[in-house]
Amino acid sequence: MLRGSALAKLDEKGRLKLPSVFRAVLELKPGSEYFVTSLRGESVRIYPMDVWLRVEERLARASSLNPSVMRFKSAVNYYGQMSSMDAQGRVLVHPLLRERADVRNEVVVLGQHEYLEVWNRIAFEERLNGDPLTDADLGTLSELGI
């Protein structure tokens, strides 16, 4: 399970060196293939291929005429590309997504259970401060048994 956060850097070629805390978990999974994408272009999502294939299986069962499904597929395919982890533990984020999400130099990498989410550190901290966890959120989480 991928949890917690770590600071990381993208090199000049757009390769993200996966933080060791996440790399240790990912190396236990079979294969070194990833689907690197985004939902809205504000952050990067790195899915291990086995996780992404499960998402695709669920999509295949949904109607391709459903507008939400169509928008989701368009977004993840527009921003998405396959990437492999190299021997140094780096994963390439392609130029279109790097530019749109403004992920250059220092980033924050968040473990989101089955995938990683990568943010421009400043943008993420502004988002946290601008949209903090509220008492209403805590109430909803309580109702969900969390």
N, C-alpha and C positions, 0 to 999 in steps of 0.2 A: 504494500500500500504506500502511495506517495503522499506524504504529509509534511507540513511545516513550510519554511521558506528559506531561501539562501540568495545571497547576492552573487552575480556572475557577470561575465563580460562577453560581448561579441567581438571577434577580431575583425580586421579590415576586410576580410572576405565574407563576413556575415555568418561565421560559424560560432555557435554557442557552445562553450565548454560547459558541459553539464556538471553542476555541483556534485561533489563526491557523495553527499548524503542521498541524492537521487540516483546517481549512477550506480551505486551499490545495489539498489533495489532493481533497477532496470536490467542490470547485467544478469540477474537471476532468471529473467524471462527469456524464452527462446527467441533467437533472432535479434538482429540489430536494425530492423527496418521501422521507420516511423512515418506517420502522416502528420505533416506540419501545416496548420491551417489557422483560421480565425472565423469567428461568427460575425463580427461587425468591423473588424479591422483595427480595433483598439488594443488588442493584445494578441499574443501568439499562443496557440494550443499545440502541444506536442503529444500525440497519441501513439503509444506502442501499437504496432500493426495488429496484434490480436484484439486489442480493445477497439480499434477503429473498424475492424471487420465485423464486430458485433453490432456496432452502430449501423453499418451498411446493411446488415441482415434485417434489422428492425425497419430501416428505411424501405427495403425491398418489399416488406409486408404492408407498408402504407400505400395509399393511393398516390400515384405520381401526379394526379390532377389536383390534389389538395394544395391550395396556395401556400400554406406554411411549409409543407414538404418541398415544394418547388423553390421557395425563397431560401430555405436551409441548404438545399443541394447547390443552388447557384452561389451562395456565399462561400461555403466550405470548398467548393471546387475552384472558384475564382482565386481565393487566397491560398489554396492548398497545393502541396507538392509532396511527393515521396522523398524521404531522406534517410540516409544510413548513418549510424554512429561510427565514426572512424576510430582508429586504434588509440587516439588521444582523448576519446570521450566527447568529441564534438559533433554537433548536428547542425546542418546548414539551414538557415532561414533565408528563403529566396528574396531577391531585391524588392519585389512589389510589396510583400508583406512587411519587410523591414522598414520600408519607407512609410507605409500607411500606419503602422503601429509605433513608429518612431523608436524602434529598438536598435540602439547603437550604443557602443561602449557599455556602461554599467546598467544592468537590468536587475529586476527582482524575479526570482523563479519560485512559483508557488506549487506545492503539491496539492492536487485536487482529486485525491483518491486514486483514480485510474489514469490520469493524464497530468501533464505539467502545463502551467499557464505562465507565460513570460510577459512582463510589463516593463515599459519605461518606468524606472523607479520614481521619478518625480511625478509623473502622471498618476501612478498608482497611489502614492501618498496623498495627492490632491483628491483623488476619488474617495479614499478612505475618510479623509477629513470632511469632504463635502457631502458624503452620504454614509454617515456612521450607523452602526448597529443601534437600533432604538429599543425602547421598552416594548413597543408593539411587536418588533421582530422577536424579542425574547419570549413574549407571550405566544406568538405563532409557533416558535420552536418548542415551547413547553407543550402545546397542544399536539405536536407531532411526536412527543415523547423524547425529545432531545434535551 
